Structures are given as structure tokens and as C-alpha cells.
Amino acid sequence: MKELLKKLFNYFLIGTFAVVPIVIVLQIIFFVKGIVSDLFQIVYHFSDSYTYTALLFIISFAILVSIGNTLVKNGRSWIISSFDFVIDRIPVLSSIYRVLKKIITMFSSREQKQAKEVVYVEYPKEGVWVPAYITNRYDNWYVLFIPTSPNPTSGFTVIVDQDKVIKSDMNIEEATSFIVSVGVDFNKVEEMKNLG
């Protein structure tokens, strides 16, 4: 009886972990759907017409595509620059906005090679290796963001000498997948041999 309960509990855990990614994706979809639905209701409340509401959403989509296209081609957009100009004059908001913008740019920019680099560093003690993102460099010093599993948006920021890191062939997506999957999704087994 004890063995049967142990097997059932084991199967339950395996089934739960198999379903968790589906549940998380569905939650994100429902969250986005809720935001879009709320926006649609707000706009419809003012216009009282589905035609005007749909037209406003189409125009908004076209504007966002135009901003994205301009940013890719020119590296800046006058709309974003104007908003930056206004936000820079508001003390607390300017700090939050600047930091958020740098973080988003770090993970989405194609030009910044250092933001795309993944390295291994011994943390929190010698002999324990973790993947980290290079966020900045000063001479021989690296500023690293060390994400924590399974939530890669939380973690630690450390400064280390470049001699203390080992380069990885992983890109940001692979490293993030490794962290979110708590090591299950790791296809760079050869790299483990190079660690200390």
C-alpha cells in the first residue's frame, strides 16, 4: 500500500510539472486578453461604436509597427524621443523609466554584444558555477546579472574580474531556458568539463 501511494504521488508530481508550463502560458494569454478587453471596453465606452473602436485599435497597431520600423532602421523615433524629453523632467518617474528602458534594451538590442553574452561565474562560493549575463564592462571588470531559478527576472548583480568568468556558447534564450527549467533544458554538457 505504501509503495502504491508513493508511485501515485510520484506520478502526480510528474503530471503537475508537465502541466505547469501550459498553465503559465494560458495565464499569460488570459492576462493579455483581459488587458486588451478592458482597453476595448474603455474605448468603446467613449466612442459608443464598434467601428470607431476597431479603427482606433488598427491605427494604434499601425503606429506601433511604424515606431518599431523606425527604431530598427534609424535607432530612434521622434515619438519616443519626445516622450523621453517629457519624462526626464519628472524626478521619480525619470529614474524608474530610465532603468526599465536600459533593462529592456539590454535584452532586446541587436547592437549591444555584451548584453547578449552569457558566462559562468563561481557564485555564491568557489566550486559552485552559475550562468550570468554580462550587463556592462569597465576595463578588466565585468558587471554581471546572475538570475535565479526558476524566475530569471530576479537575481543578483555582481562585479567580478574578467579572470573569474568562463565564457559560454549559450545565447540569452538558451540561458534563460536553462534557468527557467531548473537545469532540465541544458544542451551544453561539454561546457561543464571546462568549469573549474
N, C-alpha and C positions, 0 to 999 in steps of 0.2 A: 504493500500500500504506500509506504514511504517512497519507494522508487518511482511508482506511478505518479505521485504528487510532484516529485522532483522533475520528472520528464515533462509533465503538463506545465509546470511553472517555467521550465526552460523553453518549451515551445511558445508559451505565452510571451516571454521576453523577446524571443527571436521575431515573432509576429509583430509585436509592438514596435521594435526597432525598424522592421521592414516598412511599417505604415507611417512612421513619423515623418519622413521626407514628403510623402504625399499630403499629409495633414498640414504641414508647414506651407507647402506651395498653395494648397487650397485656401489657407488662411490669408496668404498674401493676395490671392486673386479676390477673395471676398472683401478684403480691406480696400484694395484699389477700386473695386466695383462700388463699394459704399461711398468712397470719396467722389467718384465720377457721378454717381446717382444723386448725392447731396448737392453737388455743383449744378447738375442739370435742374434739380428742383428749385434751387435759388434763382437761377437764370430764368426758368420758366415762370416763377412767381412774379418777376418784374415784367417780363415781356408778354405773358399770358398767351403765347403762341409757340407751338412745336416747331413751326417753320423758322421763326427767328432764333429760337434756342439752338436748333440743329445748325443753322447758318453761323451762329456765333461760335459753336464748337468747331466747325470746319475752318473758320477764319483763324481761330486760336491755334489749331493744328498746323495750318499753313504758316503762321508767324513763327511757331516753334521750329518747324522744318527750315525756314529761312534763316533763323538765328543760328541753328546748328550748322547749316551750309556755310554761312559767313564765318563762323568760328573756325571751321575746318580749313577754309580757303585763306582767310586773312589773319587768323589768330585772335581776332577781336571783333566785337559787334558794337555799333553805336548805341543800341538799346541797353546792352549790358553795361557799357561804359557810363551811360547816363545814370543808370541805377546805382552803379558803384560810386559815382560822384555824390549822389544824394545820401547814400548810406554812410559814406566816410565822414559825414558831418554829424552823425548821431553817435555819441560816445560809446555806450554799451553795445548797441547793435553792430557798430562797425567792427568791434573786436570779434564778436561771435561770427559775423558774416565772413570776415577775412580768414579766420581759422577754418570754417566749414568749406570755404571756397578752395583753400590750399589742399585740404584733405581730399576733396572730390577731384581736383585737378591732378593730385599725385597718383590716384588710381585710374584716371581716365585719359591722361595726356599721353600722346604718342611720342612727343618730342623728348620728354624727360626720361632718359635712360635709367638714371639712378632710382627713380621711383618704381621701375619695373624689375629691379634686381632683387633676387632672393638669396640670402646667405644663411649659413648655420653659425650659431654662436653658443658658447657654453653659458647656460643660464638655467637655473639660479645659482648653480655651483659647478665646479670643474667636473668634467666627465658626463654632464647632462647636456645634450645638444638639442637646440630648438631652431626651427626656421624663423627668420626675421626678414622684414622688408627694410631696405636702405631708403631712408627718407631724406637724408642730407649728408654732405661731406664737407669737412674742413681739414685741409692738408691730409695728414695720415689718420684722421679721426672720422669714424662713421657714426651718424645718428641712426639708430635702428628702432623700428617698432616691432615688438615681439608680441604677436597675437596669442590669445589663449583659446583653448578648445572648450567647447565646440563653437563658441561665438567669436569669430575673428575680428569683430569690431571693438572688443575690449582687449586690453593688454597693457604692456609696459613700454616706455620709451627709455632707451639707454644710450650712452655714448661709450664707444669702445675703440681701441686702436685697431687699425686695419689688419695687423698681425693676428688678432684674436678671432677673426672670422674666416670661414671657409666658403668659397663661392659654390653656388648650387646651379644646376641646369634648369631647375624648376622656374616656371614663369609665375606671375601673380595668381592666375586662375588655378594652376596646379597646387601651389602652396596653400591657397585658401581651401581648396577641396580636401587637401591632406588634413588641415586643421579642423574643418567642419566635420569630417568623417572620423575624427579622433584617431587618425593614422591608418584607417582601413584602406582608403584610396591613396596608395603610395606606390608609384611606379619607378622610383629612382633608387632601387635597392642597392645598386652599385655604389651610390654616393655614401652609403653607410660605412663602407670599407675605408673611406678617406677620413672619417671622423676619428679624432684623437686616440 
